[in-house]
């Protein structure tokens, strides 16, 4: 499974971010939420766990870039989180790169 970067923070407070394998993303996000927002209600943590699990399912089909909000009411945001798949960089080979295996020198072959 791919790795994911997440950033979670409390409005006007602490924030955390990290990169973790997808297998532990849901649990890691829940722990990070508890760290930045210790008084979070259990139902909000459950909701976030479910939303992140659904994100993993959806992201497997098409790359997603969601923003999750934990709200007290329609006007008060308590915390927010973003998460996205980390794409490993692909190294390109320069056009004039030297061959990995050099041909044998004919002068050495003739001397043997």
C-alpha positions in Angstrom: 0.0 0.0 0.0 1.1 3.6 -0.7 2.3 6.0 1.9 0.3 9.1 2.8 1.1 12.5 4.2 -1.3 14.0 6.7 -1.6 17.3 8.4 -4.0 17.8 11.3 -4.4 20.9 13.5 -6.6 22.6 15.9 -7.8 26.1 15.0 -5.4 28.6 16.7 -3.5 25.7 18.3 -1.1 22.8 17.9 -0.7 20.9 14.6 1.0 17.7 13.6 2.0 16.2 10.3 3.7 13.1 9.1 4.1 10.5 6.4 2.9 6.9 7.2 2.1 3.7 5.3 -1.6 3.5 4.4 -2.0 0.4 6.6 -1.7 2.5 9.7 -3.1 5.8 8.5 -6.5 5.6 10.2 -4.9 4.8 13.6 -2.2 7.4 13.2 -4.6 10.1 12.3 -6.8 9.2 15.3 -3.8 9.4 17.7 -2.7 12.7 16.1 -6.2 14.1 16.6 -6.1 13.2 20.3 -2.7 14.9 20.6 -3.8 18.2 19.1 -7.3 18.1 20.4 -7.3 16.1 23.7 -10.9 16.9 24.6 -12.3 15.7 21.2 -15.5 13.8 21.6 -15.4 10.0 20.9 -18.1 10.4 18.2 -16.0 12.9 16.3 -13.0 10.6 16.4 -15.1 7.7 15.1 -16.4 9.9 12.3 -12.8 10.9 11.4 -11.7 7.3 11.4 -14.6 6.4 9.1 -13.9 9.3 6.8 -10.2 8.4 6.5 -11.0 4.7 5.9 -13.4 5.8 3.1 -10.7 8.1 1.7 -8.4 5.1 1.4 -11.0 3.2 -0.6 -11.7 6.2 -2.9 -8.1 7.0 -3.3 -7.3 3.5 -4.6 -9.6 4.3 -7.5 -8.7 7.9 -8.2 -6.2 10.2 -6.3 -8.1 12.3 -3.8 -7.1 15.5 -1.9 -9.7 16.0 0.8 -9.9 18.4 3.6 -11.7 17.2 6.7 -13.3 19.6 9.2 -14.4 18.9 12.7 -17.1 21.4 13.5 -18.9 22.4 16.7 -21.7 23.9 14.8 -22.3 25.5 11.4 -20.0 28.4 12.2 -17.3 27.0 14.5 -14.5 24.8 13.2 -12.6 23.0 15.9 -9.9 21.2 13.8 -9.0 20.4 10.3 -7.0 17.7 8.5 -5.7 17.2 5.0 -4.3 13.9 3.6 -2.8 12.8 0.3 -0.9 10.0 -1.3 2.8 10.5 -1.4 4.1 9.9 -4.9 7.6 8.6 -5.0 9.9 10.6 -7.3 10.9 8.8 -10.5 14.5 9.3 -11.5 15.0 10.0 -15.2 18.0 9.0 -17.2 19.8 11.8 -19.0 19.8 11.5 -22.8 23.5 11.0 -23.1 24.0 8.7 -20.1 26.8 6.2 -20.2 25.9 2.5 -20.7 25.8 0.5 -17.5 27.9 -2.3 -19.1 30.9 -1.2 -21.1 31.9 -3.2 -24.1 35.1 -5.3 -23.8 38.3 -3.7 -25.0 39.4 -5.5 -28.1 43.1 -5.0 -27.3 42.8 -6.9 -24.0 41.1 -9.8 -25.8 43.8 -10.0 -28.4 46.6 -10.1 -25.8 45.1 -13.1 -24.1 
